[in-house]
């Protein structure tokens, strides 16, 4: 999809084309404004956030967003590097599916999503210390025991 190579996106949001059909975004603070523009744009109509996940490699954590247009059938893949400390703006008020996806990224990787309506653990219990999918998380770390209620 060539929508993000248009000057109105590349200049305003600092979008760069990457390998394959991925696009990179330099400033995570601009993500909500760009998401609204992509959703409301007549050429894009990207009205669905299909997936959001985090990935950590030697360059740090990156967020992968997958958008889709239900009307036009095209998709867009966007990579955003969260700011330091790990934060990114929430898209939960723009795409309802972002609510649970952002909570999963928070739970597993520790990425805080600003202005998220209820950012709390999704898969692990509240007393769990740390974020288990981070590279520096110790594999043999003991966690506090909690009572099991059946």
C-alpha positions in Angstrom: 0.0 0.0 0.0 1.5 3.3 -1.1 -0.6 5.5 1.2 2.2 6.2 3.7 4.7 7.1 1.0 2.6 10.2 0.1 4.2 13.5 1.1 1.4 14.4 3.6 2.4 11.3 5.7 6.2 11.3 5.2 6.6 14.9 6.1 4.2 15.2 9.0 4.8 11.9 10.7 8.4 11.1 9.7 7.5 7.8 8.0 10.1 5.7 6.3 9.7 2.6 4.1 11.4 -0.5 5.5 11.9 -4.1 4.3 9.0 -5.7 2.6 5.8 -3.8 3.1 6.7 -2.4 6.6 6.8 1.2 7.4 8.7 2.8 10.3 7.7 5.7 12.4 10.4 7.7 14.3 8.2 9.5 16.9 5.7 7.4 18.9 4.0 10.6 20.1 2.5 11.1 16.7 0.9 7.7 16.5 -2.7 8.7 17.6 -2.8 11.6 15.1 -1.6 9.3 12.3 -4.0 6.5 13.3 -7.0 8.9 13.1 -5.8 10.2 9.8 -5.4 6.7 8.4 -8.8 5.7 9.7 -10.6 8.7 8.3 -8.6 9.0 5.0 -10.7 8.1 1.9 -7.7 6.3 0.3 -6.8 4.4 3.4 -10.0 3.7 5.4 -7.9 1.6 7.8 -10.8 1.0 10.2 -9.4 -2.1 12.0 -6.4 -2.7 14.1 -5.8 -6.4 13.5 -2.9 -6.9 15.8 -0.3 -5.2 17.9 2.7 -7.0 19.4 6.1 -6.2 20.9 9.4 -7.7 19.8 12.7 -7.3 21.5 16.1 -7.8 19.8 19.5 -6.3 20.1 18.1 -2.9 19.1 15.6 -2.9 21.9 11.8 -3.3 21.9 9.7 -2.4 18.9 5.9 -2.3 18.5 4.3 -3.8 15.4 0.9 -2.5 14.4 -1.2 -4.2 11.7 -4.1 -2.2 10.3 -6.7 -3.3 7.7 -9.4 -1.6 5.7 -12.6 -3.6 5.8 -14.0 -1.6 2.8 -11.0 -1.6 0.5 -9.3 -4.9 1.7 -5.7 -3.5 2.0 -3.5 -3.7 5.0 -0.7 -1.6 6.5 2.2 -2.7 8.8 3.8 -0.1 10.9 6.8 -0.4 13.3 7.2 2.0 16.1 10.1 2.2 18.6 8.6 3.2 22.0 10.2 6.1 23.9 12.4 5.8 26.9 11.3 4.7 29.5 9.2 2.3 27.6 6.1 4.2 26.7 3.8 4.7 23.7 0.5 6.5 23.3 -2.6 4.4 23.5 -4.8 3.8 20.5 -7.6 2.3 22.6 -9.9 5.3 22.1 -9.4 5.1 18.3 -9.5 1.4 17.8 -11.4 -0.7 20.5 -9.3 -3.8 19.7 -6.2 -1.9 21.0 -7.5 -2.2 24.6 -6.5 -5.8 25.1 -3.6 -5.8 22.7 -1.9 -3.0 24.6 -2.6 -4.7 27.9 -0.9 -7.8 26.6 2.2 -5.7 25.5 2.2 -4.1 29.0 2.0 -7.4 30.8 4.6 -9.3 28.8 7.1 -6.5 27.9 6.4 -3.6 30.3 5.4 -1.1 27.6 3.3 1.6 29.2 0.6 3.0 27.0 -0.2 6.6 27.9 -3.9 7.5 28.4 -5.0 3.8 28.3 -8.4 3.5 30.0 -7.4 0.6 32.3 -3.8 -0.5 31.9 -3.3 -3.5 34.1 -2.1 -7.1 33.8 -4.1 -9.3 31.4 -2.4 -12.7 31.5 -0.5 -12.7 34.7 -1.6 -12.1 38.3 -1.1 -8.7 39.8 1.7 -9.8 42.2 3.8 -11.1 39.4 7.1 -9.2 39.4 8.6 -8.2 36.0 7.8 -8.9 32.4 8.6 -12.4 31.3 9.2 -11.9 27.6 11.9 -9.4 28.1 15.4 -10.6 27.2 16.9 -9.7 30.6 14.2 -11.5 32.6 15.9 -14.3 34.5 14.6 -17.7 33.5 14.9 -19.2 37.0 13.3 -16.3 38.9 10.9 -17.4 41.6 7.6 -15.6 41.8 5.5 -15.0 44.9 3.0 -17.7 45.6 -0.6 -16.7 45.7 -3.6 -18.8 46.9 -5.5 -20.6 44.3 -9.3 -20.0 44.4 -11.3 -22.6 42.6 
